[in-house]
Amino acid sequence: MARPENRSEARPLSLTLPIETFNYLVLLASHGQFGRTENEVATHLLVREANAMMERGIHDRRIPAPPDE
């Protein structure tokens, strides 16, 4: 599953989704695809897509990490 290698690198994120999208995440989770919960599935898909976009060079430069809080 696509996740930060070091959990201390992770940052919380809250999302609001259309009900159809949320229900699809629940369906994927119920089949054990990409995670056991809808949050794990959403995290996996979001990280996978963001990493793929960075690898394809969608942007001209790397996005710098936010400063430590």
Residue, then its C-alpha position, 0 to 999 in steps of 0.5 A: m500500500a502506498r504510504p510514507e515509509n516513516r509514519s512521522e512524515a505523515r500529515p492528517l488530511s480531512l476530505t469531503l466526498p460525494i456520497e457516490t465516491f464514498n460508497y465506492l470506497v466502502l465497496l473497495a474496502s469491503h473487498g479488501q482492495f487497497g485497504r480495510t477501511e474507506n480511509e485506508v483505501a482513499t489514502h492509498l489511491l490519493v498517495r498513489e496518484a499524487n506520486a504518479m503525477m510527480e513521477r510523470g513531471i506534471h509540474d516543473r519542480r518538486i513541491p517543497a515540504p512544509p516547514d515543521e510545526 
